[in-house]
Amino acid sequence: MSVLIKDVLVDGKEKDIYIESNKIAAIREAGSSKGKIREGEAEVVIDGKRKAAIPGIFNGHTHAAMTLLRGYADDMPLHDWLTTKIWPLEARLTDEAVYWGTKLAALEMIKSGTTFFNDMYWYWESSARAVEESGIRAVLSAVFIDGFDEEKAKEQIIKNKVLYEKSKNLSKRIIFALGPHAVYTVSKESLCWVKEFSERHDLLVHIHVSETKEEVEECKKRYGMRPVEFLAEINLLSSRTIACHCVHLSRKEMELLKQHDVKIVHNPTSNMKLAIGQMPYEELKKTGLYSNIALGTDGCASNNNMDMFEELKIASLVHKAFSGDPTSIPAAEAFALATRNAAKIFRLNSGIIAEGKLADIALLDLRKVELVPNHDLTSNIVYSANGSCVDTVICDGAILMTGQKVKGEEEIKEKAREVAYELMSMSGNNKKE
């Protein structure tokens, strides 16, 4: 399909963007006679007047189907939250529940300008089906947990081999990754298998790292070293490693992350809600890791939404507040974490609006009150905008939302509501609001 976006604001100037297939084929100044793009050349023409084009936003760490658990178990200590609420409920998940939960997550992300997410969750095939239908782009990993049990480890290895082969038949929008949960839930032997398999097939490895103090202490007791040190010891750290949270790091561990070109996903809202601490962003930046850092929402049980505009603002403000430095994570830097940096981290030809890049684009409605006046669009995006400022979303050259409407969104919300209530009733919680 070919799409022409006319008279849209790009980097402060009105331009025409011509999309052919799944790429940005041309960008011209609006009204320019030189190399002007003709409306007749496009199958679809979008009026970009009073709109601004930005690259589709990346959500670097999610558990997408946890949209079903939104508001289910809030304001609890982490250990109690996991053991008494989250894990027992997840044990009752079904293929259908994960499918509709992921559809709901994809809908929420599309409506707030996100065109890519990096996910780790149960029922991989159901997540993949939901992503395929939604038109969004994703790196999907199945939760790999063996609980230090040899038989479970064998099952997990077989499952991941099968899923990897199945992934080859899916859209190129879906990228298979390995998802070892963490050093406290996956055995050393399984982590070594992950290292070898990812190396052999050039796969990303999505893992929680040093999320809590308890995780660090348990690793020291089990292996005599901290999590990042242990992962370096078994050669799991590489440019393919996506390390999420990274809250409790020593100086040595930061140097190891830099040495091995590890990619990091910062989840400030989830970190604050669960009171686990904040990632040492400025220290990592000084280590030379800035371009290796992206942003993520985490799951909706610990955020509780997937609006990356909110995550941008919180990321900037929390580090200003805790450092006492109002220049920490300025708007342009925060925006890059969710666009240009993330595109590099997840190895995609996107993250900026430019010719030859993937046509993953969000159009902001500049008439929205949060964007008026427009002294500095990037500052408005980070400090005042929210997902409702997004009017149109294009991913892989396909129009997923126009006029803030997504095809089939009412059915998705209703079905997700039904399966969520069914899960609650199975758990003995029948609350409906």
Residue pairs with C-beta under 8 A, 6 or more apart in sequence:
1 19
1 21
1 43
1 44
1 397
1 398
2 18
2 19
2 20
2 21
2 41
2 42
2 43
2 44
3 18
3 19
3 42
3 43
3 44
3 45
3 46
3 359
3 394
3 397
3 399
4 16
4 17
4 18
4 19
4 37
4 39
4 41
4 42
4 44
4 45
4 46
5 16
5 17
5 18
5 19
5 46
5 48
5 53
5 361
5 363
6 16
6 30
6 39
6 45
6 46
6 47
6 48
6 49
7 14
7 15
7 16
7 30
7 47
7 48
7 49
8 14
8 15
8 16
8 17
8 30
8 46
8 48
8 49
8 51
8 52
8 53
8 363
9 15
9 48
9 51
9 52
9 53
9 366
9 377
10 17
10 27
10 52
10 53
10 353
11 353
12 377
13 29
14 29
14 30
14 31
14 48
15 27
15 28
15 29
15 30
15 53
16 26
16 27
16 28
16 29
16 30
16 36
16 37
16 48
17 24
17 26
17 27
17 48
17 53
17 353
17 361
18 24
18 25
18 26
18 27
18 28
18 37
18 41
18 42
19 25
19 42
19 359
19 361
19 394
19 397
20 397
21 397
22 358
22 359
22 396
22 397
22 398
23 356
23 357
23 358
23 359
23 397
24 353
24 354
24 355
24 356
24 357
24 358
24 359
24 361
25 355
26 35
26 37
26 355
27 353
27 354
27 355
28 34
28 35
28 36
28 37
39 45
44 399
46 363
46 392
46 399
46 402
48 363
50 365
50 366
50 367
51 363
51 364
51 365
51 366
51 391
51 392
52 363
52 364
52 366
52 377
53 353
53 361
53 362
53 363
53 364
54 113
54 339
54 353
54 361
54 362
54 363
54 364
54 381
55 339
55 340
55 343
55 350
55 351
55 352
55 353
55 357
55 360
55 361
55 362
56 113
56 114
56 115
56 116
56 137
56 350
56 360
56 361
56 362
56 393
56 394
56 395
57 112
57 113
57 114
57 115
57 116
57 308
57 309
57 338
57 339
57 362
58 114
58 115
58 116
58 117
58 118
58 294
58 295
58 308
58 338
58 339
58 342
58 343
58 346
58 351
59 109
59 114
59 116
59 117
59 118
59 295
59 296
59 297
59 306
59 308
59 311
59 338
60 117
60 118
60 242
60 244
60 265
60 266
60 294
60 295
60 296
60 338
60 342
60 345
60 346
61 118
61 120
61 206
61 242
61 244
61 245
61 265
61 267
61 296
61 297
61 298
62 105
62 117
62 118
62 119
62 120
62 296
62 297
62 298
62 299
62 306
63 119
63 120
63 121
63 298
63 299
63 300
63 301
64 101
64 102
64 105
64 106
64 117
64 119
64 121
64 127
64 130
64 299
65 93
65 97
65 98
65 99
65 100
65 101
65 102
65 105
65 121
65 122
65 123
65 126
65 127
66 101
66 105
66 121
66 299
66 300
66 301
67 101
67 102
67 104
67 105
67 108
67 300
67 306
67 416
68 97
68 100
68 101
68 104
68 416
68 419
68 420
68 423
69 86
69 89
69 299
69 300
69 301
69 420
70 300
70 301
70 304
70 305
71 304
72 85
72 89
72 301
72 424
72 429
73 81
73 85
73 86
73 301
74 273
74 304
76 84
76 85
78 212
78 274
78 275
78 276
79 214
81 274
86 301
88 427
89 423
89 427
90 122
92 423
92 426
92 427
93 122
93 123
93 423
94 123
94 419
95 123
95 125
95 126
96 126
96 419
97 419
97 420
97 422
97 423
98 121
98 122
98 123
98 126
98 127
98 130
99 123
99 126
99 127
99 129
99 130
100 130
100 412
100 415
100 416
100 418
100 419
101 416
101 419
101 420
102 119
102 121
102 126
102 127
102 130
102 131
103 130
103 133
103 134
103 412
103 415
103 416
104 412
104 413
104 416
105 117
105 300
105 306
106 130
106 131
106 134
106 136
107 134
107 406
107 409
107 412
107 413
108 305
108 306
108 307
108 387
109 115
109 117
109 136
109 306
109 308
110 134
110 135
110 136
110 393
110 395
110 400
110 401
110 406
111 387
111 390
111 393
111 401
111 404
111 406
111 409
112 306
112 307
112 308
112 309
112 386
112 387
112 388
112 390
113 308
113 309
113 362
113 364
113 387
113 390
113 393
114 136
114 306
114 308
115 136
115 137
115 360
115 361
115 362
115 393
115 394
115 395
115 400
116 136
116 137
116 138
116 139
116 342
116 346
116 348
116 350
116 360
117 136
117 137
117 138
117 139
117 306
118 138
118 139
118 177
118 206
118 242
118 265
118 296
118 346
119 127
119 138
119 139
119 140
119 141
120 141
120 142
120 143
120 179
120 181
120 206
121 127
121 142
121 143
122 142
122 143
124 140
124 141
124 142
124 163
125 163
125 166
127 138
127 140
128 140
128 167
128 170
128 174
131 137
131 138
131 140
131 173
131 174
132 170
132 171
132 173
132 174
134 400
135 173
135 395
135 396
135 398
135 400
136 173
136 395
136 400
137 173
137 174
137 348
137 360
137 395
137 396
138 173
138 174
138 175
139 175
139 176
139 177
139 204
139 206
139 346
140 167
140 174
140 175
140 176
140 177
141 176
141 177
141 178
141 179
141 204
141 206
142 159
142 160
142 163
142 179
143 179
143 181
144 156
144 160
144 178
144 179
144 180
144 181
144 186
144 190
144 194
145 152
145 156
145 181
145 185
145 186
146 152
146 153
146 155
146 156
146 185
146 186
146 187
146 190
147 185
148 187
149 187
150 187
150 189
153 187
153 189
153 190
153 193
156 190
157 190
157 193
160 178
160 197
161 197
163 176
164 176
164 201
164 203
167 174
167 175
167 176
173 395
173 396
175 204
175 346
176 203
177 203
177 204
177 205
177 206
177 242
178 194
178 197
178 198
178 203
178 204
178 205
178 206
179 205
179 206
179 207
180 186
180 190
180 191
180 194
180 205
180 207
181 207
181 208
182 207
182 208
182 209
182 211
182 215
183 191
183 209
183 215
183 219
183 223
183 227
183 230
183 231
184 215
184 218
184 219
184 222
186 194
188 223
188 234
191 231
191 234
191 236
192 234
192 236
194 205
194 236
195 205
195 234
195 235
195 236
197 203
198 204
198 205
198 238
198 240
199 238
199 240
202 240
203 240
204 240
204 241
204 242
204 346
204 347
205 236
205 238
205 240
205 241
205 242
206 242
206 244
207 241
207 242
207 243
207 244
208 215
208 244
208 245
209 227
209 228
209 231
209 243
209 244
209 245
209 246
210 216
210 226
210 227
210 228
210 245
210 246
210 247
210 248
210 249
210 253
211 244
211 245
211 247
211 248
211 276
212 247
212 248
212 276
212 277
213 248
213 276
213 277
215 227
215 248
216 226
216 227
216 248
219 225
219 226
219 227
219 230
220 226
223 230
223 233
225 233
226 250
226 253
227 253
228 237
228 243
228 249
228 250
228 253
228 256
228 257
229 252
229 253
229 256
231 237
231 241
232 256
232 260
237 256
237 257
237 260
237 262
238 260
238 261
238 262
239 260
239 261
239 262
239 263
241 260
241 262
241 263
242 263
242 264
242 265
242 345
242 346
243 257
243 262
243 263
243 264
243 265
244 264
244 265
244 267
244 296
244 298
245 265
245 266
245 267
245 271
245 276
245 279
246 257
246 264
246 266
246 279
246 284
247 271
247 276
247 277
247 278
247 279
247 280
248 277
249 257
249 279
249 280
249 283
249 284
251 283
254 280
254 283
254 284
254 287
254 289
255 287
256 262
257 264
257 284
257 287
257 289
257 292
258 287
258 288
258 289
261 292
262 292
263 292
263 293
263 294
263 345
264 279
264 284
264 289
264 292
264 293
264 294
265 293
265 294
265 295
265 296
266 279
266 281
266 293
266 294
266 295
266 296
266 315
266 337
267 279
267 295
267 296
267 297
267 298
268 278
268 279
268 295
268 311
268 314
268 315
268 318
268 319
269 297
269 298
269 303
269 310
269 311
269 314
270 297
270 298
270 299
270 302
270 303
271 277
271 278
271 279
272 278
272 314
272 318
273 302
273 303
273 304
274 302
278 318
278 319
278 322
281 293
281 319
281 328
281 329
282 319
282 323
282 325
282 328
284 290
284 293
285 293
290 333
290 341
291 341
291 344
292 341
292 345
293 337
293 341
294 337
294 338
294 341
294 342
294 345
294 346
295 308
295 311
295 312
295 315
295 334
295 337
295 338
295 342
296 311
297 303
297 305
297 306
297 307
297 308
297 311
300 306
307 386
307 387
308 338
308 387
309 381
309 382
309 385
309 386
309 387
309 389
310 386
310 387
311 338
312 334
312 335
312 337
312 338
312 381
312 382
313 334
313 382
313 383
315 329
315 334
315 337
316 328
316 329
316 330
316 331
316 333
316 334
316 382
316 383
319 325
319 328
319 329
320 326
320 327
320 328
320 329
331 376
331 378
331 379
331 381
331 382
331 383
332 378
334 382
335 378
335 381
335 382
339 351
339 352
340 351
340 352
341 351
342 351
343 349
343 350
343 351
343 352
344 351
348 358
349 356
349 357
349 358
350 357
350 358
350 360
351 357
353 361
358 396
358 397
359 394
359 395
359 396
359 397
360 394
360 395
360 396
361 392
361 393
361 394
362 390
362 392
362 393
362 394
363 390
363 391
363 392
363 393
364 371
364 377
364 381
364 385
364 389
364 390
364 391
365 371
365 389
365 390
365 391
366 372
366 374
368 385
368 388
368 389
370 380
370 384
370 385
370 386
370 389
371 377
371 380
371 384
371 385
371 389
374 380
388 404
390 401
390 404
391 401
391 402
391 403
391 404
392 399
392 401
392 402
392 403
393 399
393 400
393 401
394 400
400 406
421 430
421 432
424 430
424 431
424 432
